[in-house]
Amino acid sequence: MTGGERSAPPPAADPVLLHTEGRSARITLNRPRALNALNHEMVRRIDAALTAWEHDPAVETVVITGAGERGLCAGGDIRAVHDDARDGDGTASAAFWRDEYHLNARIARYPKPYVALMDGIVMGGGVGVSAHGGVRVVTERSRIAMPETGIGFVPDVGGTHLLGRAPGELGTHLALTGARIGAADAVLCGLADHCIPSAALGQFTDELAAEPLRDVLARHVQPPPPGQLADRREWIDACYTAGTVEEIVHRLFAHGGPDAKEAAETLLAKSPTALKVTLAAIRRARRLGTLERVLDQEYRVSCAALSSPDLVEGVRAQIIDKDRDPRWSPATLAEVTDADVERFFAPLGDRELGLERSSSGTSDR
């Protein structure tokens, strides 16, 4: 597809549908049976489309949405990563993440309005292709999460950058527990901008083909349903400012409230290693500042996770066998040493992602 062409929708079997109409272009993630989980081919297709549309003067706005009724995207194709970590040498996963993280950075600096319709379930890699966009739309059906600690992994796709910038310690709470949040809390945490009723998204998208984005938004945006995090902010901030995961758990139990206790029990079910690495990653992300620098860090962490037993075990327990009984190694927070954590942040030499070095402030890589 060249910059000047107007495209028709490809066959329905394609994992990514690309369509232009009037002033807008549309990306539809099209693996509804897999809740539109991203694979390497999809990342490449999206990136190629953004290249074409960036240079197409007829395209003023890009919209991304998901096929089916359940949501935008449940994340990356974690089964493929599991198989690569268990049976391969990790190169396929590293190559996927390299292109995916480049795409996340590109979306964040795309020169045209990039509108993400975050309806239904939006998790992991789905956050990466939506929450970095310039216009993030949630609905009353939105359920947004970075649930990686539950599979022995660490929030990536720029998730530690986004959550590290959330008010107070809300992002730390979401990163460690993997809790799902709705529309109002997504706006509060800086993961979304506007709420539009789910039933109005079709009309909203159709109108973007004929009218400026600003005018269409003005007609459709409504207040989101009430959230929960604002009322929990006091105890979340007090507990999650602790210096270690162990101390966070202690403070949550000591608080005495049922929500804090539930959060503590949730943490104790997650991978101890993933929890400690995630806390370190969030706090380092705040100091790193730019998305590119954070993605470089996340790439180191993700590649290191391929050789960690918890990633294979977590995916087995939650996704493949579904026994929900992972056997973490080490099994307790106390057994995870500072050296164990530091290993995830070790430089990769000539295998570094290198986004900070290559970033030039434009949308081209």
HELIX and SHEET records of a PDB file:
HELIX    1   1 PRO A   32  ALA A   34  5                                   3    
HELIX    2   2 HIS A   40  GLU A   54  1                                  15    
HELIX    3   3 ILE A   78  ASP A   87  1                                  10    
HELIX    4   4 THR A   91  ALA A  108  1                                  18    
HELIX    5   5 GLY A  125  GLY A  128  1                                   4    
HELIX    6   6 GLU A  148  ILE A  151  5                                   4    
HELIX    7   7 GLY A  159  GLY A  164  1                                   6    
HELIX    8   8 LEU A  170  THR A  177  1                                   8    
HELIX    9   9 ALA A  183  LEU A  188  1                                   6    
HELIX   10  10 SER A  198  ALA A  200  5                                   3    
HELIX   11  11 LEU A  201  LEU A  208  1                                   8    
HELIX   12  12 LEU A  213  HIS A  220  1                                   8    
HELIX   13  13 LEU A  229  TYR A  240  1                                  12    
HELIX   14  14 VAL A  245  HIS A  255  1                                  11    
HELIX   15  15 PRO A  258  ALA A  269  1                                  12    
HELIX   16  16 PRO A  272  LEU A  288  1                                  17    
HELIX   17  17 LEU A  291  ALA A  305  1                                  15    
HELIX   18  18 PRO A  309  VAL A  315  1                                   7    
HELIX   19  19 ARG A  316  ILE A  320  3                                   5    
HELIX   20  20 LEU A  333  GLU A  335  5                                   3    
HELIX   21  21 ASP A  338  GLU A  342  1                                   5    
HELIX   22  22 ARG A  343  PHE A  345  5                                   3    
HELIX   23  23 GLY A  349  ARG A  351  5                                   3    
HELIX   24  24 LEU A  355  SER A  358  1                                   4    
SHEET    1   A 6 VAL A  16  GLU A  21  0                                        
SHEET    2   A 6 SER A  24  LEU A  29 -1                                        
SHEET    3   A 6 THR A  61  GLY A  66  1                                        
SHEET    4   A 6 TYR A 114  MET A 118  1                                        
SHEET    5   A 6 VAL A 135  VAL A 138  1                                        
SHEET    6   A 6 HIS A 194  CYS A 195  1                                        
SHEET    1   B 3 GLY A  71  CYS A  73  0                                        
SHEET    2   B 3 ILE A 121  MET A 123  1                                        
SHEET    3   B 3 ARG A 143  ALA A 145  1                                        
END                                                                             
